Amino acid sequence: MATGKSLHGVWTYENRALLILALGGGVAALDAQALSYLGPFVMRDLNITNSQMGLLSAAVLSTWALSGFTTSVLSDRKGQRKKYLIAAYLMFGVLSFASGLARSVGMLLLARLLIGVAEGPIVPIAHTIIMSESSPRRRGFNMGVVQSVGSQLVGSAVSPLLLVWLATSYDWRNAFFIAGLPGLAIALLIATLIREPTVVQSTPAADARPHLVWERLKTLLRVRNIRLCALLSCFLNAWYFGLLTFMPLYLVKSLHLSAREMSQVMACAGVGAVLSAATVPFLSDRFGRKPIMSLFAVLGALGPIGALVPGAGTTRMMIFVFMGAWTQGVLPLCIGTVPMESIPQRNATASGFIMAFGMIVGGLIGPAVCGRLADMFNLGVAIGVCGVAAIAAAATCRAITETAPSVRAREH
C-alpha cells in the first residue's frame, strides 16, 4: 500500500507533463542538430564549403525564430497551447524526411528552412505549458528539464554516436529519415496525455492587430531583464550554434580525429549539457538566477580553449568540451524562467521574442560570420569567436536583476 501511495505521489500531472515535454524536446533536437554531426559526410558528398555550411546552420534558425515568435503571439491571443504543439510535431515528423532526400545545396537549404518552421513553436509553447503547471519551488528546475534535458540527452549525447554510426555503416541520408519518426509519437502523447493549461487570455481583437502586437513588444522591452535576456540570448546562441556547426569540422579537419573520435568528443559535450540542464536551473532555484548564470556562462570558453591550445587530443577535448557544455544550463533560464518571472503575465510572447531575437542575431548571423572567417583564415578563428561569445554572455549575466522566488523572499 505504501508503494502504491509513493508511486501515485511521483506520477503527478506535473511530472507527467515534464516527462512528455522533455522527451519531445529530445525528439526535436535529434533532427535540429543532425546536420552538424553529419557535416563532414554532407560536405563531402554535396561539395559544400564552410561558408555554405554556416548558411545551412543559419537557415533553420531563421525560420525557427520567426515561426516560434509568430506562433507564440497567436497562442497568447487564442489562449490555446496544445493544438499548436501537436501541429508542430506532426509537421516536424513529416518534414524531417526532406533533408535526407536533398541532392544539392539548394534542396538541402529548402529542407532546413521548412524544418525550422515546424520546430520553432516547440520551445516557447512548451515553456508556457510547464510554467502553468509548475510549483514555484520547482519552476527553474522544470523549465530546465523541458528545454534542455531531453534535447541534450538525445540531441547532444545520443545523436552524435547514433547518427555518425548510421552514416559510416549505411548512409547519412538514412540518419535524417530515422530522425523524423519519433515526432509523430510525441504528437500522439501530447494529444492524449497533456491538457490545455489555464492561461490569462488577452483581448483577441486587440492582439490580432499587428501594430498592437508591436505595442506589446515595446511594453516588454521596457523591462530591464527582458532587454538583458535578449542580449544574453544572442551571445549564448552564437556560442552554441557556432560550436555545434564548426567544432565537429575542426576536430576532423584541423585536429585530424577520426569521425568516430569526433562523435565521442561531441557526445561528451552532450553528457555535460544533460547534467547542466537540470543542475544549473536547480541551483538557481536555491542560490539565485544571477550568480549561477554568471558562473556557468563563463565555462563555455573552455571548449574553444581546449581546442586552440597546442597539443589537443581526443582525451583533452573530451574533458574540455564536457566542462564547457555546462553553459547549456543557462539557456532555459535566459529564454524562459527569468523573462517569465520578470513580467506579471507569464505568456509565450516574451519567451518567443527572446528566443527569436537570439537565434536571428546570434544563432543565424554567428555561424554565418564564423563560416566566412573560416574560409578567409581557418577553422580555429571560428572556434575562437565562440569562446569570446561565452565570455560576453557571462558579463551580461552580471547585470540581470534577481528573480528567483526563494532569493527574493529572503531579501524582503
Secondary structure, DSSP 8 states (H G I E B T S, - for coil): -HHHHHHHHHS-HHHHHHHHHHHHHHHHHHHHTHHHHTHHHHHHHHT--HHHHHHHHHHHHHHHHHHHHHHHHHHHHHT--HHHHHHHHHHHHHHHHHHHH--SHHHHHHHHHHHHHHHTTHHHHHHHHHHHH--GGGHHHHHHIIIIIHHHIIIIIIHHHHHHHHHHHT-HHHHHHHHTHHHHHHHHHHHHH----------HHHHTSHHHHHHHHHHHHTSHHHHHHHHHHHHHHHHHHHHHHHHHHIIIIIS---HHHHHHHHHHHHHHHHHHHHHHHHHHHHH-HHHHHHHHHHGGGHHHHHHHSTT--HHHHHHHHHHHGGGGGHHHIIIIIHHHHTSSS--HHHHHHHHHHHIIIIIIHHHHHHHHHHHHS-HHHHHHHHHHHHHHHHHHHTT-----HHHHHHH-
